[in-house]
Amino acid sequence: MSRYEKAIVATGHELVSRAAANILEQGGNAFDAVAAAGFAGAVAEQTLTSLGGGGFLLARTGGMSGPVEEIFFDFFVDTPGQGLARIAEPHFFPVTIDFGGSGQEFNVGMGSVAVPGTLKGLLHVHKRLGRIPLADVLQPAIDLARGHQLNDFQAGFLKMLNPIMTLTETGRKLYEPGGAFLLPGDTLVNHDMADFLASLVDGGGEEFYRGDLARRIARDMREGDGLLTYEDLASYKVVERPPLAAEYRGFTLLTGPPPSLGGSLITLSLGLLARMELPQGWGSPGHLLLTTGLMREVEQLRGRGVSTPERIAAFLAGGEVGGATGRIRLFSRGTTHVSIADRDGNVASMTCSNGEGSGYFAPGTGVMLNNMMGEDDLHPDGFHADPPGERVASMMSPSIVLRRGEVKLVLGSGGSKRIRTAMTQVLSQIIDYGRDPDTAVNAPRLHWDGEVLQVEPGFPEASVQSLAEVVDVNVWQERNIYFGGVHTVVPGSLGVGDPRRGGAVIEVAT
């Protein structure tokens, strides 16, 4: 007998939600469905995620046919260069992207590619916890790769990232067929990816990491002054870790452990918030001032090295916190999130990223590899200074909230440094102020960027004015992807897709 009457999916794209829902309708569990969503997202959300990127997945089994398991799957990127003599000048150059009148520079090219993990991660999770055949899990993504209509959201991203997406002949054939760049409503076809996905049924991804395809990628990298080697691909491993757990006002948050950074900073935010007297009224002047102060305090503590679970626990306990342990490499700009709960109590929370993409496609696959070696906030000691074979940290924080051992909330977000502030604000609204998830996700947000308080529209004018008296404030004209995309599911009850990042929810009663 099932625990709930329905399963629920919340993602950043209607077609991705439909892919996961199809798997649930066929009898798959949450882990089959999240893998299907991951593959489908690599096709339909090609500007935010890729099989050539990296990610994290927090899984909790429902305990219907065995003990409850809680597993944090780390399939984020590694630094490349194993077995490689140092390249004096890797293929690595800046590209300026126009974000509506404001330009931002990203580094791309062969030398920007880190060791990808998403493909191996999705296959690993399915093999470990799924229950229906891989061929069924892959089919929705294969169908999408053979042709799907671009929505406004993804077409807008493609337009912004045009210089990267069309850097190579492969990209131009995909995104500028006939010489005209794809627009909303146009059909995107990626035959190479459809064939590559179909090959995974028998090959299990070995070609990408250890076979002839891996050798072709390595050869391209050698000839093109890239850093990724065959040894990097062959030695890449998905790591299973116990999730980081933190108590907050009678709830337990399960989130990402080190070397990922975002989960630790969320637990620090909640730990500080638990010590504070909450002002009455969400959105009141007192509430916004407290939220702003909290964000500034967390940023200052992070600068002092209070960013690991041990140091956070020592600080919250009133103990001494020594000098900083050194800078932590961190990444996550272009990201997408999936939250799923099935009828049997299994839940999955997954966040994936491809950065902005490197421009390089793995030969014959239609898969663009990441540009995570080209992110300045990932490499504080300088580009290409880190040793090869190290797992990179991230702000991505797929999470689950429990109360008395029962899952109450499945959530996560894209949004780089805004991930932790977006998730903390949503959690505080739900737990501290008793707001329902739909209201909490759709409510306006704040983010302290280190110099200016960024404010979404919708807060009371008097509250915003009180902020302007103590910090520099920039009030945005509309809700924006900048402030994250918290896709959320309450098992057996409801899902909320954040409209800032194309949120789409599907319920499946089977």
RAZI-V149987 format. One record per helix or strand. SS is the DSSP state (hx for helix, st for strand). FROM is the first residue (numbers start at 1). LEN is the number of residues. Records with the same first field share a line. If there is no record, write none. Layout:
SS=FROM-LEN ; FROM-LEN
This chain:
st=7-5 ; 52-1 ; 54-7 ; 70-6 ; 78-1 ; 93-6 ; 103-6 ; 115-1 ; 148-2 ; 187-2 ; 239-3 ; 244-5 ; 251-5 ; 330-2 ; 335-7 ; 347-7 ; 361-2 ; 367-3 ; 391-1 ; 393-2 ; 399-5 ; 406-7 ; 446-3 ; 453-3 ; 473-3 ; 487-4 ; 494-3 ; 504-5
hx=14-12 ; 30-15 ; 110-3 ; 118-12 ; 134-12 ; 152-9 ; 162-4 ; 169-7 ; 177-3 ; 191-13 ; 206-4 ; 212-12 ; 230-6 ; 262-13 ; 285-19 ; 309-8 ; 372-3 ; 376-3 ; 418-15 ; 437-6 ; 461-8 ; 481-3 ; 499-3
